[in-house]
Each structure stands twice: as C-alpha cells, then as structure tokens.
Amino acid sequence: MEPGLTAQVAATPAANFIIAAFQGGGPGMYPIAIVGVFVLFIVLERFFTLGKVAVDKEDFNEKLFGMILRGDIRQAITFCDSRPAPLTNTMKAGLVQVLNKRPDEEVQVAMDGAALKENPALEGWTGFLALFSNVATLLGLLGTIVGLITSFRAVAQADPAQKAAMLSSGIAEAMNCTAFGLVVAIPALIFYGYFQTRINRIQNDLAESSMNLMNLVVANREKFKD
C-alpha cells in the first residue's frame, strides 16, 4: 500500500471518531465548539501579530547604536521609521527627544511612555485564552452533569430490560462533553502560556534596549549633529 493511501486510511477512522464523539455529546457540545472557534481565532491572530512585530534585537541595536555613536540622530530616527515595531517605536521616541536636545530625564520618560503605549497591542486578546480555557472546562462539566441528570431520569421511567443500554448511552454522552471541553481547554491554556512568554520577552527587550540607549546618549551627547 502506498504511503499516502496508508495515511489516508489511518486518518479516516480518527476523523470519524471525532465526528461521532461530537454527535454523541448532545447539545452541550455546541457551546464548547463556539468557544473552540474563538480560541482558534485568537491563536491565529496572535501568531500573525507577534510575528509581524518581531525584531532581531541584537542586529537592530548594533546598527542603531552605530548611527548614534557616529552622531547621526536623524539617520537613526529614519532607520527606526523603516521598521515599525514596538522596539523601534520605543527607541524612536527617545531619539526624537535627543534630537530636540531635551534633558536626559525627558528622553527616558518618552521611551517609557512609548513602551507603555505598545503594551495593549502586544497583549491583544491573549488574556482571553486563559478565560476560554476555564469556560470550555466548565461547559464540559455542565454538559456532563446535565447529561447524567437526563440519563438517570430517563432510566427511572424506562423498561427494566432497556435500563442498562440507556444508562450506558447517557453516560457516554456525558463523558463526551467532558472530553471535548478538555480538548478545547488544554490547547488554549498551552497557547496562553506560550504567547505570554513571547510578550514578556518583547517587553524585556524594550526595557533593556531603552536602558542601553539612555546610557549611550548620556555618554555621547557631544557627538550628536543638529
């Protein structure tokens, strides 16, 4: 059997199992599915946004600090404008104050303010991943409880010969809700931790680079061109 055909045959039972589990979970599966769609949207949006604002800190700082050491602040600002991102925007805010011959305190305040302004864009909807993780878990639990209650009520009024089959069917439906809730909740929580790590790294880069820029400005003000 060809490798591609083998993979297709292996994937089909798995797909059928997921579909069957979703259909067997009852109405409680639909709210969890809606939460799953939101989680998927946020994950894709965060990958796109954080990828777009990513900057090679070492390479950027090396080029930028070289311009500053040569005293060409205007070129440094133009360089920042050519690569809009949280890091470059923060550095530019300080360089504009340097160009305007403002005191060191105002240069630092400008960079701190720019860094704070970038935080909402960096955070985005990341916090909702943790929220949706908890919601998906609770919806799965709710679906399980409702399924068990419905199942036991039906069994209480059923023919004795059918009770075992009805009870097992009801418990299976309830467990499907729990499983599906966890299937949504666990990746949401993992991606939340991953994105928080990336965001924290970017914020640390902002703080470190602005501090290095401030030290460079203080030590080289006499070199700066008008």
Summary of the structure (lengths in Angstrom):
residues: 226
radius of gyration: 27.9
end to end distance: 74.0
largest distance: 95.1
contacts: 699
relative contact order: 0.16
helix: 87%
strand: 0%
